[in-house]
Amino acid sequence: MIRYTKSHLVHGYANQTLAVDMGTGDIQIHKLDPKIRDFFIGGRGLGLYFLHKRITSRTSAFDPENPLIFSPGPLGGIPQFPGTSKCMAISLSPITHIPGVSNFGGHFGAYLKYAGFDALEITGKASGDTLLVIDGFKNEISLSPAPAIDQVFDLEKKLVDQFLSQGYGKKDIVFTSTGIGAANTTYGCINSHYFDPTKPVDGTRGLFRTKQAGRTGLGTVMMDKHIRAVVVLAEYPKGENPYGAHDWERVKKAGVRLHNVVKEVDPNSLQMSRKGSAGLISFMNQEAYQSLPVKNYQFGSDPQAGQICGTTYAERLFEHRGMDGCFPGCNLRCTKGGCVTLTTGPRKERVWVDGPEYETAAGFGSNLGMWNPEFIMEANWHCDNYGIDTISAAVIMALIMECFQRGYLTEEDTEGFQLNWGDEKAALAFIHQIARQETELAQTAGRGMIELIDWIGGKYALRTGKPSPVKEIERFAMHTKGLPFSLYRTHRSLSMQGSYAAASDIGAHHAAAWLIKVDLLGAFPTFEAKAKALITYPRVRLGNDNLGLCKLPWVDVFNPESEKTRDGDKYINPASQEIYAEFYNGMLGTNMPWEKIFEQTDRDINLQRIMNIMTYGKTTGDHDWIPDRAIGPTDDQIYAAEMEYNDNEVSRILEKPLSDISVMPIRDKRKILMNYRKEQLRKLIQIYYQERGWTDSGIPKIETLKRIGLWDFLNEETRARIDGLLTA
C-alpha cells in the first residue's frame, strides 16, 4: 500500500498517472508531461501513446510487459454536459494481436480522475487473483487477494458488501471486473460497475448496473494478469468550478444548449430514452436498406424483426422508472434495462439485465435467427456474468450455425452437439460451454474466428476425405483482422465497407466510422464524398474517445440547426459540433473551431496504424479487407432474395436495359455484381490511403508523420521499421 497526493483538477486534468506492476507489486505515480498531454489529449490517444512506449514488435498480448491501460479524457466526468461518461481500455488484443481499444460507460473513468489520475497503466502478472484498490478518500493505493469467485455478479455482490462494511456509501464505489469466460476465451469483456440510486427493482430503490468494454478481448488481458477487479473509491469534486475549467460559465452554457437539443429532438426521432439503441433494429430492417444482419449476414431484413425491435423492449421489458443515464447529467437516458427469468445456468431466477444494446439484440436475435427478446436478454446476462464480449460470441455462433447449414459441420464433428438457426436452448448451452471450455468445439470457438475456421476445415477434410474448405468458409466468416463484425450488413453501404476494411484499425468495429445510417440516408452521393467521410467521421468519433465523451448525443440526436448548413456535410451535425467546441474551449482555454479540434485525432489514428505495421509489416494493406459476404451476395439464393435491387445494379454496371438483365443466369449476374463492388472497395481504400498521406500499401509516409508532429514521439525501433518499409 502506498499513499499519494491528490491535486485539484485543472482544465479537466489531474496531471498525474498511476502505474502498477502486478508481478512485483510496485506502484508508481508519474506527473503527466504537459507536452504529451497536449499532443495526445487523453482517452484513446493518450492510452495508445502509453501502449507504444511499453511494447516492442515482439510483445504479445499475454506477455507481462503488455500493459492494460484505463484512460478517461479531460471532458469526461463533468455532469454539466450530456454524455461525459466514457473511459477507454487499451492493450494488445489477444484476438487480433494488434492494439485493442474499447470504450465503456459508467462512472469508472470519472472516478479515476476524481481520485487523482488521468490514466492507469497495469503491467506484470500477479501470482494469484488480486484486487487493485484506489482510495480517493484516504489517498491510498493497495493490492490484496481477490475473492475466489468465477462469476461477475457474485463477485459484484461480494465487493459491494466488503466496501459497505468499511463505511463507504454505494455511490462512492465503482469498479471494473471480469469473469471466468474472459480466462477461457480471447474475447473477454470488462464490466464497469456503478450504483444507480434511481432505479426501482424488486421493491427497493437503487441497484448496481454495468456497462462493458467488450471489443478486442481486453477482459482476457485483465484475467491473464490475475486482476479480478479494479476498485475506485471517490466522490464528485465540490465547490465553484470543481473541474478546473478555464471558463466555467461557458462550459455550463454549452451543456444547457445540448441538453435542450436532446430534450426537444429525441422524443420525436429515435426515442433513445424509451428504446435505447435497440431502436436501430427497425431502421436497419427496412426493406429499402437491407442492413439488419439475418442468419450470419446472409439476408438484410426479416418480417419477424418487429418481435425484437426497440418498441417491443420499450413496451414490454424495459423498466422506465428512474433516469437511465449511465452518468449524471445526460438526459438522453439510453441505458435501458429490465428483468428476465433465467432458464439455464446455476441461477434459474429473476435477474436484472442492463441492455440489450443494438449490437447484442441483433447479434443474438436476427443474426442467429432468434426472435425472442427474453432469450436475447438472458444471453446478454450470461455473457456479462462470464465476462464475454456479446458481439464476438454471437457472430462466432452464427458462423458455426451456417457451417451446419451448409454441411461443413455435422454432429459427427461436434460430439453430437448442433447449433442451428432459431435453437435457443442449444445457443444458451453453447455460451456456458464456451465460458467453461467444456467441449472441443467450445474451446476452439473461444480462441476466435481464425482458429475456428481452420478447425472446421480440418474436421470436414477428415470426415469426407475432401480438401479443406477453408477458402470457402472465409467468404462468410465475418471478421476483419480477427475481430468479429459488429452487427451491420453492408451490402448497400460502400462507405461502411470501407470503414470496416480500412478505417477501423482495431478490426471490424463501427467505433471509428459508423457511416451506414447516414450513407443509407443519402449523405454521400458521390464516390469522393464517401472517401472524404472515411477521414472526417473518424476524426470526430475517435476524437470523442480522446475527450471522454459519448457519441450518441451527437450522432443520434440531429440538431435542427444543422439543416441550415449550406457548405459542408449537414449529416455530421455541425450545429451540435459547435456546441462541443464551446465545451472543449471553455474547459481547455483554447479558441478552436470544431473542425480543428477533431483534426488532432489524426495523431492517434496514425499512431495506431503504425503499431499495426509493427505486427503486419509490409503486408499491412493486405489486412485492410472484408469477407465477400460483407460486400455482396455470396450465393444465388442471397442474390435472388434482393433480385430487383441487384438486377438494377447490374443493369447500371453493364449499361443495359433491365429486360436484358432479367433473363441472364443469376450466377453470371452475381459474378458481375461482386467483381464491380470489390473494385469499388479497392478504389475507395486507395483514395483513403492517399487522403491520409499513406502509401498505396497503407504505410504512413514519414513526411505525413512529421507534418502532424507524430514522428518526434515515436521510439527508435518504430522509426527504423517505418523507414525500412518505405525505402525497401
N, C-alpha and C positions, 0 to 999 in steps of 0.2 A: 504494500500500500504506500502511495506517496500523496503528499499534499501539494497543492498548486495555488497560484494567484490568478484570480479572475478580474479582468478589467471591464469597463463599460464598453458597450458596442459603439463603434464609430463607423458611420456610413454603412451600417448593416454588417460589419465585420467584427469578429472577436480578435482578429490579428494574431492568433496563435493556433497551432495544430498539435494533435496528440498522436504519438507513435508508440505502439505496444508490440513487443516480441513475445508471442505466446510460448515459444520454446525456452527462452531464458528468464521470462518474467520481467524483463527490462521495460521500464516505462519512461518515455522522454517527452518533454514538451518543447516545441520549437516556435520561435517567433516566425510569423508569416512574412516573408520577404516582400516588401511593397512592389518591387519590380515584377515578381512572379504573380502576385495578387492582381495587379492592374492589367497584366497581359492576359492571363487565363481566366480572370474574373471570379470563378467559383464553380461549384457543382461539377458537371461533367468535364469541363475544360481543365479545372484545377486537378480533378481526380486523374485524368489521363496524363497530365504532366507528372504527378507523383508516381503513377504506374511506370511511365517511361524511365524515370530516374532509378527505379528499383530493379528493373528486369534487363536481361540481355536477350539476344536472339536465341539463346539456348534454354531459357527459362520455360518451364511448363507450368500448367495450372496447378499441379499438385506439388510443386517444389516449395519448400519452406519460405524462400525469398519472394515468392509471388505474393504481393500484398492484396488484402481485401480492404477497400477504401470506401468510407462513407463520407459524402461531401454535399452539404447544402449549398446555397448561394446567398449573396448579400441581400436579396429581396425576399428570401424565404423567412417564414415565421413572423410576418408583420400583418396582424389581423385587420388592419385598417384598409386593406386592399384584397379583393377576391382572389382566391386560388394561390395562396402563398405557402402551400403545404409540402412542396416537393423536396426530396433528397435524392441523391444519386448513389448507387452502389457500382463500384468499378473494380475489375480484376481481370486476369487472364481467364478466358472461359474454358471450362472442361469439355464443353460440347462442340465448340468451334476451334479452339486452340489459338484464337486471336483475342485481342482485347474485348472483354464483355462489359456492357453497360446496361443498367436497368434503373429506371426511375420509379419511385414509390411515394405514396402519400402518407397521411397520418401526421403525427407530431414529432417523430424521431429527429428529423433534420433540424427543426426549430429548437427542440430542447437541447440538442447537441451544441447548438450555437449559444443558447441561453446559459448552458453550463460552462461556456468559455472557449469553444473550439470551432474553427472553420472547417476542419476535416479530421477524420480519424483514420490512421493507417495501421492495419494489423498484419504482422508477418509472423513467421515461425509456426510451429505446431506444438500444442500443449500435450502433455503426456496422458491426460485424461480429460473428460468433458468438463468445461470450465465456463464460469460466468465472468464477464468483464463488467464492472460497475463504475460508472462515472457519476459521482455525487456532487451536484452543483450547489447543494445546501452547505455541505461540510467542506467543499473544495478538496475532495479526496478521490483517488482512483485506486481500485483494488481488483485483484483476481482471486477467485475462490472456486472450489469444486461445485459443479452443477448437479442438480437432482438427476438421478438415473431414470429419466422419463423419455420415452421414444416419440411420443405424440405431442403435437404443438399445443393443443388446447388443454391437455392435462398439465403440461409444463406452465402454460399461462396461469392457470389457477394456483399452482404451487408458488410461482414467483410473486403473484399479486398478494397472496396471503403472507408470504415471507416479509415483504416490504411494508405491508399494512401493519404487521405485528411490530415493526420497528418504528412506527409512528408517522409514516408518510401517508399523505392522502392519495386517493385514487388518481386525482388529476395531476399529481406530482410524478407519476410513474409512467414511463414509456420504455419500450424495449423492442429489439429485433430478435427473432428466433427462427429456428428451423427444426426439422424432424428427421425420422429415420429414412423417409423417402429421398431426402437430399443426399444421404450417405450412400444409397443404393442406386442412384441414377446420376447422369451427368447434367441433368436439368432441374436441380433442386432450386426451390424458391426460398426467399427470405420473407418472413412475415413481420410486419410493422404494427405493433400493438399500441393502442391508446384508449383512454377512457372517454366514453361519450355519456355525459351526465343527463342527456335529454331523452334518450330512447327508452320507452316503457316496454318491458318484456316480462311475461310471467308474473304480473302483479307487482313488479318492482320497477324503479326508475334508475336507469343507468346500466351500462354494460361495457366491457372491453371489446373493442372492434379491431379489425385488421385490414390493412392494405398490403399488397405484395410487390416485391421486386422479383418478378417471375422469370424474365427473359435472360438467356445466356448462362444459366446454371450457377449463379453466384451463391445460392444456398449450399450447393455441393462444395464449393471452396470453403465456405464457413464451417461446414461439418467436418471437412478434411482437416481443418485447423483445430478441431475439437472445441469450437466455440458454440455453446448451446444457446447463449443469449448475450446480447449487449444491452445493459440496462442504463438508462439515463434518468437521474432524479433531478428535477429542476422546476423552476416556476417562471411565469412571464415577467419580463423586466417591468419595472414600475417607474412612475414619475413622468414628467413632461419630456417629450421626445425620447422615449426609452430605447429606441433602436439607433440613436445617433444619426438621424437624418441631417443632411445639410440644410434642408428646408422642409421642416415637418408640416407646415401648413400646405405646402404644395403637394406633399405626399397624401395627406388626408383628403384634399380636394380631388385628386386623381382617383382615389378609392371610391369616393362618393359618385363620381361620374360613371365608373364602370359598374358599380352596384346598380345604378339606375338603368343602365343598358340591360343588364341581366334581368332585372325585375320586370322591365317592360317587354322584352323580346322573348325570353324563354317560354313563358306560358302560351305564346302564340306560334311557336316554331317546333323545336324538338321535344319540348316539355321534359328536359333532363331532370327537373326537380320532382317529376312524377315517375318517369320511366327509367331514369338512369341511362347509361349508354346502350342498354338493351333495346332502346327505341330505334337504334340504327337498323335493326333487323328488317323492319318494314320498308325502309328506304332501299336497302341493298337488294331486297327480294322483288322489287318492281320488275315487271315483265320487260320494260324498256331498258333496264340496266343489267339484269342477269349477273349480279355481283355478289349474291349470298352463296357461299360455298355449300354445295349439297353433295353428299357421298364422295368425299375426297375431291372436291372442286370439279367433279365431272359436270355438274349442272349448276345453274346460277339462280334458280328460283324454284319454289315448290308451293303448291296451294295450301299445304299444311303449316306453312311458316307462321300463320296467324296464331297457332297454338303456343308458340314460344316467343311471340313478339313483345315489345315493351308494354303494350296495352294489357296483355294478359298478366304480366307481372304486377303492373300498377294496380289493376282492379282486383286481383285475387291473392297475391302472395306478398307484396311489399308492405312493410309496416311504415305508414307515413307520419305517424306521430313522432315528434322530435325534429331536430334540424337537418340531419343527414348531410352535413358538411364535414369533410374529412379534416378540416381545420377551421377554427373560429374566423368569422368574418366573410366566409364565402357563401353568398346567397344563391349560388347555382344549385347546391344541395343535391348533387347527383350520386352521392354514396348510398345507394339503396341496399336494402336487405330485408330478410324476413325469416320466418321459422319453417322448418320442414322436419318430418319424422324420418329418421334413418332406417333403411331396410336391410343394410348389410354392415359388417364390421362388429366389433365387440359392444358398441354402444347403440343399441336399437332404441333410440329415444328422440325426443323433440329437441332440436338444436337451432341456434341462431346461425344464419348464413349471411355473410357480407357478400352481396352480389346476387346474381351474376352480372359481370360486365359484358359488353357486347361480345368480346373475344371468346369468353367462356360459354356464353349462351349459344353462339354459332358453332363453336368447336365441339361441344358435347351434344349439340342439338342437330341442326341441319347437316353438318358435315359428317355425322355418324348415322344419319337417317333416323334420328330420335326426335320425337315431337312432344315430349312430356316435360314440362318445366320443373316438376318436382324431382325427376331424375337428374336434370341438369344441376339443380341446387345441391342435391346430395353428392354428385360427382365433384362439384366445386368444393364442398366442405371437406370431403376426404382428401382431395389434393392439398388444400391448405393445411389440414391436420397432419399430413405426412411430410409436408414441405416439398411439393412437386409443382412445377410450372404447368398450369392448366392448358395453355396453348400447345406446348410441346407434347404433352401426354395425349391430348385429343387428336392432334394431327398425325402422330405416330400410330395411334389406334386406327385412324382412318386408312392409313396405308396398309395395315395388316388386313383390315376388312376388304379392301379392294383386291389384295392378293388372294384372299379366299374366294372372292367373287370371280376372279379370272383364272383360278386353278393353279396359281403359283404356290399356294399353301393348301394343305389338306390336314385332316385330323391326324393322319399318319406322321406328319412332321411335328405336331404340337402336343403330343401325349394325350390325344383325344379331345383337346380343347378347341373351340371355334369362336371367332369373333365375326359376327355377321351384322349387316345393317339392321338397325332397329332393335337389337337384342340387348335390352337394358341390363338384364341380370348378368350376362357374360361381361358386359363392359364394366360394371361395378366390380365384379370379381377380378377383372384384369388390373384395375387400379390397385387393389390390395396386393395382387401378385407382384406387380412392378415394385411397389414400395418395400416389399419384403423379399424380393428376388426368389420367388417360390418355384419358378419353372425356368427351363432353358429359354423359352420364348420371352418370358418376362425379364430375365437377366439381360438378354440381348437388346430388347426394346429399351431397357433402362440405360444402355450405353449410347443410344442416339440413333438417328436416322441412317447414317452412313454404314455403321456396323450392322444394322438391321437389314439393309438392302443386301449386303454380302451374305449374311446368314441365310436369308430367304432363297437367294440364288443358289447357294450351296445345297440347301435342303432339296430344292427342286431337281437339281442335277443328280443328286444321289438317288432320289426316288425314281426318276424317269430314265436316267441314262442319257439324257439330252444335255446340250451345252447350257451353262448357267445363263439365265435370262436377265442378268443384272442390268444390261443396257436398256432393255425394255422397261424394267421396273423403274429405272431412273427417270423415265419420261413422266411418270406420275408420282414420284416420291417428292413431296412438296417441301423442299428446303433450299436454302442458298447458304453456302459456306458452312453447312452442317446445321444451321438453325432452322427448325421447322417454321413454316409460314405463319404469320398472323392471318386472321380469317377474312380475307378479301379475295374474291375471284376476279382476276384481272383481264379477262378476255377482251373487254370493251374499254380498257383504260391503258393506253400505251404509256402514259405518264407514270402510272402506278407500277407497271412492269419495269420501267427504268429505275424507279425508286427502290424496288426490291432487289434488282440486279446490281446496281452500282452506287446509288446514293446512300444506301444503308450499309455502312461498313461493319456492323455487328452481325450481319446476316439478314434473313428475310423478315424484317420487322418494319412497322409503319412509323416508328418514332421520328425518323429523320424527315420523311416526306410523305405524309398521308395525303396524297393527291387525288385519290379515287373519287371522292364525293364531288369536289369542285370540277374535276375533269368530266364526270358524267353530266354535270350541270352546264357544261359548255365553256368553262373558264379558259381553256387552252385550245382555241380553234385551229391554230397553226402548229406545224412541227416546231418552229422556232420558239413559240410560246411554251410548248411542253419542255423543251430543252432549258429555257430560262427558269421555269418553275423548279427544276431539279437543283438550281442554285439558290433561288430566293427563298423557297419554303424551308429547306433545311437550316438556313441561317436563322430563321425565326423560331422554328420548332426546337432545334438543338440549343439555340440561344436561350430559350426559356429554361431548358435543363441546366444551363450555366447559372441562371439567376435564382433558381429555386422556385420557379413558378409552374403552375398547372396550365396546360394549353387550352383546356376546354372553355373557359370564359372568353377566350379569343376565337378559337376555331369553330366552336359550335353555337356561338351567340353572335349572329351577324348584326353589326351596328347599322341601323338605317342610314346614318350619315355617310356610310361607305358607298351607298348607291349614287351619291353625287360625284363620285370620282370620275374625272374626265380623262386624265392622263395616268396611265398605270393600270394595275390589276386591282379591281374592286374586290375580288374574291379573297385577297389576302387581308381584307378587313382593315384598310388603312386608318379609318376613323378610330377604331379601338387601339390600333398600334400607336397612335399619337397619345392615347391615354397611358399606355405602358411606358412610353418615352417620358411622360411627365413624372411617373412614379420613379423611373430609373434616375432621371436627372435630379429630382428632388432628394433622393436618397444619397446619391454619389457626388453631388455637387458639380455635375457636368452640364453641358448645354448642347446635346447632340440630337439630331433627328432620328427617328426610329430606324431608318434605313442604315445609318452609320453605326448605331448601337449594335444591330444584328450582323452587320458585316464583320464584326470582330469574331464571330463564330467561325469564320474561315480558318482561324488559327488552330482550333482544336479539331476541326474536320480534317485538315491536312495532317495534324499530329496523329490522329487515329489511323489515317491512311498509311502513314509512314510505319507505324507499328505493325500494321497488316503486312507491309512489304518485308519487314524483318522476319516474318514467318514464311511468306509465299515467295519472296524473291522475284525473279523475272517472270514468274507465272501469275503474278498478282492479277493482271487483267483477265486471265482465264477464269478466275473465280467470280467475276462480275457477270453472272448469267443466272437464268432461272430455268426450271424444268419446262419441257414442252407443254405440259398441262396448264401452266400459268400463262402461256402465250395464245393457245387456241385449242380447237378440238383435236384430241389425240386418237380418236377413232370415229368411224362413220356414224355410230349411234349418237355420239355427242354432237357431231355436226348437224345431224338430222333434227335434233331437239330444238335447234335455233335455225332451221333451214332458211326461212325468209331473210333473216338478217344476214346470215353467212352468204347466201346466194347474191344478195345485193352488194356485199363487199367484193365478191369475186367478179361481179359484173363491172364494178368500178375499176378494179385492178386491170382487167382484160380489155376494158372499154368496149364491151359487147353488150347487146340488149339482154335483159333478164330472161327473155324467152329462150335465148340460146344457152344460157347458163343452166336453166331448169332441167334441160334434157341431158346434161353431162353426168357421167357417173360420179357419185359422191366422193369416191376415193380420189379421183382426179381433182375435183374442186377443193377438197380438203388439203391436198398437197400444195396447190397453188396458193391457198389462203395462208397456210402455215409458213411457206417459204417467204411470202411477202411480209408477214408480220415479224418473222425473225430478222429479215433485212432491215425493217424499220427500227427494230430494237437495237440492232448493231449500230445503225446510223445515229440513233439518239445517244447511245453510250459514248460514241466517239465525239459528238458535239459536247456532251457533258465533260469529257476529259479536257477538251480544248478550252471550254469556258473556265474550268478550274485551273488552267495553266499546268496540266499534266501531259505526259507523252501519250502516244497512241496506245501504249500498253498499260496506261494508268499509273505511271510513276510521276510524282510531283517533280517539276523541274527545279533546279537549285535557284534560278532567278525568281521563281514563284515564292519559294520558301524565304528568300531574302527580302522580297518585296513586302511580304506580310509580317516580317520580323521574326519568323519562327526559327530560322537557321541558327541563330545565336543560342537558342535554348536546347538544341539537340546535342546528345553526347557524341564522343568521337567515333564509337563503333557505328552509330547510325549515320553520321555524315559520310564515313568511308563507304558504307554499304550503298547509300544513295548515289554517291559519286561513281562507284564502281559499276552500278547498273546503268547509269546514264552514259558512261563512256565505253561500255563493252561493245 
